[in-house]
Amino acid sequence: MSTDIRGEFGMKFRGSYTVCVTPFDAQGQVDLAALRSYVDWQIDEGVHGLVPLGSTGEFLSLTREERAAVAETVISQAAGRVPVLIGTAAEWTDEAIALSREAESLGADGVMLVPPYYSSPTEAELTVHFTRVAEALGIPVMLYNNPFTANVDLGAALVARLSEVDNIRYIKDTTKNVHRVTELLDACKGRMTVFAGYYPWESYLAGAEGYSSVMSNIAPALSARTFTETVDGDGALGRELYLRSLPLINALAGDLYVSATKAAMRMTGRPMGDPRPPRLPLPTDAEARLRAILGDLDLLR
């Protein structure tokens, strides 16, 4: 299979998609020039897609105007070279619709939606929320299942019902339960493409066709090649590349994932500023462990 498969809603999303950090300057303002440079670098390194304004992009710490500026910058700089999915999550369904329509008007290839993250919605409420957003759009929706932050789990039966909505065609699953990939694919009967949120190699073997990758902020070529070799090339080499990546994947997981990702980017020569409060820079002991991992990967600059 190639990365340019097309269907009813345009290209089929598959591969290693970077969940993009949002760069801030020394004054803590969004640095759009740095973001443009970052987009070019990511594409030059071989990533298969970009997902700004997700959790790693600190979307909850941005103003409405900043979210629009980040979306416009990534879409315009990518200029169709790779798909761009904009994170358009919001607690209020009408706001999620407005953000998603704005992303579509800016030229996004799709949107990614985590469930409302404070209200702990019921399955009936989730069905209404996602369906209303999807039916307001002409571009695909990627559901983002992250029970650790959204306080609800999008189980296979619910996702199967949502997959009957025409343009809900993707899900990023971040449960750390690789068997969930099998459950989702079985329940959705070919209507849903699964992206891993954790443990990409095992997820690829179970049938996932993509990875929503945090580590790709630091090592985009390694993340992309792991997908290509595992799914389309030399499976043994794909596993070898994954085992090399795993310490970094684990170091960027957990509650300090944004701080760790930005610390790693600074250590590898592409500083993107500190996270916005209440997040703090990575603690010294964690930074030392992260530096050792980056050194083993020959990524320090």
N, C-alpha and C positions, 0 to 999 in steps of 0.2 A: 504494500500500500504506500502511496505517496502522500505528501503533506498538502497537496492541492486538490484533494477530493472535493467535489462540489455537489450540492444538493439543493433542496427547496429554499434553504435560507443561506445560500452562498457557500463559501469554503467550509469544509469540515475541520473543526478545531482538533488538533492532536499534536503531541510532542511536549517539549519542555517549555512551559510558559512562566516567565519571571513575574512574581508578585512584587511589584516595584516599590522601593522605598521612595519617600518624598524628600528631596534635598532642601535643607535650610541653610541660609547664610549665617555669618557671624552674629547678626542681629536677630536671628530666629525667624526671618521671613522666608517664604518659599522662593527658592533660587531656580527660576525657570531656565536660565542659561545653563546651569549645571544639569538640569533635567534633560535639555536637548542633547547635550554632550553624552549623557548617560544612555539615552535612547539609541544614538548612533553606535556607541560602543557595544551595547547589548546585541544589536542586530549584526554588527560586524563579527561578533563572537559566535554567531550561529543560533541564537535562540529562535524558537518557533513561534513565539507570541509574547505579548506583554499584557499585564493586568495591573494597571495603576489604581490607586484608591481602594485597595483592600485593607485588611488588618495591618499588614506590614507597612502600608503607605500612610498609616496614622490618620485615616479618613475622619475619625471622630474628633481629631484635634485640629481640623481645618475648618475655616469659615466656608459658607456656601460659595462665595466668590472664589476662594482659593481652590475649592474642588473643581469648579468650572475651568479655571485657568490651567490646572494640572491636566485635566482631561483633554482640553483643546491642544495643549502643548505636546502631549504624547502622541495624540492622533495625527496632528499636522507633521510632527517630526518623523514619525514612522512612515508616513506618506504611502501607505499600502504595502510596504515591504514585508510586514508580518501582521497578523491579526492583532487588534487591540480590543480587549474587553475591559470596560470601565466598571469599577465597583460603584454601585448605586444604592447601597443599603441605606435604609432609614427606618426609624421606629414607626413612623406614620405612613400608611400605605399611599396616601396622596402625594407625600413628599418623595417616596420611592418612585412613583410614576413620573413625577416632574423631573427628577434627576435622570431617570432612564430615557425619557423623551429627549431631554437635552443632550445626553450622550449620543443618541441616535442622530440628532440633528447635526452634531459635530462630526459625524462620520465614523462612529464606533462600529466595530464588527459584531459586538455583542455586549451584554452586561452581565455582571456577577452579583448575586444577591444572597447575603446571609440573612437568616430570619430576623425579625425584630428582636433586638438584643436585650430588652429590659422587661418586656411584658410577659415573657414565657407563654407565647400563644398556644392555644389548643390546635389539634390537627384541623379542625374545621376553620379556625381563624387563619392558619397557615395556608390552607387551600384557597381561601378568598384572597389573601394578600398576594400570593404568587400568581394566581390566575388573573387578577386585575392588572398587575404589572405586565404580565406577558401579553395579554390581549390588547394592551395599549401600544404595543410595539410591532415593528416589522422586522426586528433583528432577534437573534437567539438569546435565550436566557440560560445562564449557568447558575444552578442552585449551589449554595455554599453551605455544606453541612459542617458546622463546628460547634458541637455540643458543649465544649469547654468554655466558650465565650458567649454563645447565644442562649444557653440554658435549656435548649430543646434539641432533640435528636430527630433528624429526618430519616425515619426508618424506611425499609425497602417497600413496604406496602403503601405508605403515603407517597413516596417518590413515584411508584408505579401509577398511582392515580394522577399525579401531577404531570407525568410524561404523556398523558392523553391530551394535554393542552398543546396545541400545534407547535409552538416555538420554544417550549421548555424541553431542551434536547441534551443538556449537559448537567453534570453534577460534580463538584469538587467535594470529595469526602475526606474529612479530617478526623475520623473517629479513632485512628490507629488500629482499627480492626480490619485487616486485609480481607478477611472472609466477607466483609460487607460488599466488596466489589462483586463477588460471585452472587450474593443475594440480590444486589441491585440489577445486575445484568439479567438474571433469571426472571425477576419480577417484572422488568420493563419490556421484555420480549423484543429487544432490538431498537426500542424507541429512545434510549438514553445512552450517551457516551460518558464514561466515568473518568475523571481526573483524580489522581492521588493527591492527598494533602500531606501525607507522611509515607515513608517506606515505598518509594516509587518502584524499585526493582521487583519486589514481591507483588505489588499491585499490577505491574505490567504482565507478569506471568499469569495473574488471575483474570486478565482481560481489560485492564485499564488502558486507555489510549493516550493518556497525557499525565503530566505532573505539574501541579501549580507550585512552583519551586521558590522557596526562600533562599536556598543556597546559591541559586542562579544570580542573585545580586552580587555575589563574590566570585563565583566560578561558573559563569554562564556556559562556556564551551564544554566544561566537564559535565554539567547537568544535561546539556543538549546531546552530547555524544553518548552518554549513558542510555538515553532513550533510543537513539538511532541504532546503536549496536544491539541492545537488548531486544528491540521489537523488530527491526528491519535488517539486522546484520549478524554479527558474530556474538552469539549469546554468552559464550564464555568470557569474552572481553567485556561485554556489558556488565556481567557480574563482578569482574575485577575492578572496573571503574566505579561501580556502586560501593564496593567495600572500601575503596579509597575515600569515597565521598562521605561515608556513614558517620565518621567522627564529627565532621563539619555539620552535617544534617542534625545530629543530636545536640551539638553545641548551640545551634540556633533555635532549638525548640524550647518550650517552657515559657514561663511568665515574662522573661526578659528578652523575648525574641527580637523586638524592635531595637532595643539597646545593643544586643549582641550583633545584630546585622550591621548596624551603623558603625560599631566599633571595628568590626571585621573590614568594612569598606575603607575606613581610615587607615588601618594597618596595611591594606593591600594597595594603597596609593590612590584611592578614589574617595576622598572624604565627602560626606554628604550632610555634615552638621550633626549636632546632638538631637536626640528626640525632644519633642515638646513636653513640658510638664503636664501631668504629674510624673511622667517617666523621667528617670535620671540616667546619666551615662552609666555604662556597665561597671560594676564594682571591680576593684583592682585584682582580686583573686580570680574572678571569672575571666578577666581580660588576659591574665597570664596563661590560663589554660587554653583560651582561644588562640592566643599568639603561638603557642606550641603546635596546635593543630594546623594552623595556617603555614607554619614553618615546614611541617612534614609534607604539605602539599606544594611547597615551593611557591607560595603566593605572597609572601611578605615583600614589601617594597619600602 
